[in-house]
Amino acid sequence: MVISHEDAACVSGCGSQETANHLFLGCDIFGSLWSQVWLWLGISSVSHGDIIQHFTQFIKMPGLHKSTHMFFRIIWFTTV
């Protein structure tokens, strides 16, 4: 079965191809949730365009106690 271009488009209707990186980080609709999470946590950061790098950066922020890393991991998975 071949997937048509319409079936591979982002579910938000933005017209981009749906990939994990686009959907969770780059999409103007769904990816914008991260700016709200950063604001809620009181953290300023630049997000990576790669989902794995984003995860690693988010859960292992320097200067935070190691117990905080588990808390951030829970927040990341809940957001995704």
N, C-alpha and C positions, 0 to 999 in steps of 0.2 A: 504494500500500500504506500502510495506517495502522498505526502502531506502537502496540501496546497499552500500557497503564499498567505492566504487569508487565515488559515488554521495555525500558521506559525507566527502570526502577528501578536503583539502584546495585548493582553486582555483588557488593558486600560483604554484601548482605542487610540493610543498615541501614534500608531503607525509604524513603530519600530519592530524589529524582529524580537520575539520573546526568547531571551536567554536568561540564565540565573543571574548573571552580572547585571543585565539590563533591568530585570524585574525587581530585584532587591536593592539595587544601588543607583542605577542610572535613570530609571523611569521617573518622569516629573510627578506622577501620581503616587506610586508606591514607594519609590526611592526617597521621596521627600520626608518620609516618616523618620528617617535617621536624624535629620536636623532637629526634629522635635525631641527625640531621645537625648541628643547631645545637650539641648537646652534644659531639659528636665534634670539631667545629671549635673548641670553646671560646668560642662567641659567644652572647650573649644578645640576642634580637630579638623583635619582634612581627611576626607574619606578616600580610600583607594577605589579604583574601578574594578578591582578583582575581589570576588567574594571571599576567597581564602585569605588573602592579605588583610582584608577588612576585618575578618573574624580574629585573626592573630593580633592585629593592632588593637582591637577593641578589648580583648580579654587580658592582654598583657601590657597595659599602659605603664610606662616607667613611673616610678615615684609612688606607686600605690602598694599597700600592704598585700601580701599574697592571698589573704582571706578575701580581699576585695575582688580578686581575679575570678573567683567562683561566682560571686554576686553578679559581676559583669557578664560572665558566660551565660547565666540564667536570663539576664536581660536581653542579650543578643539573640538567643534561641527563641525567646518569647516574641521578640520583635519580628524575626523572620517567620 
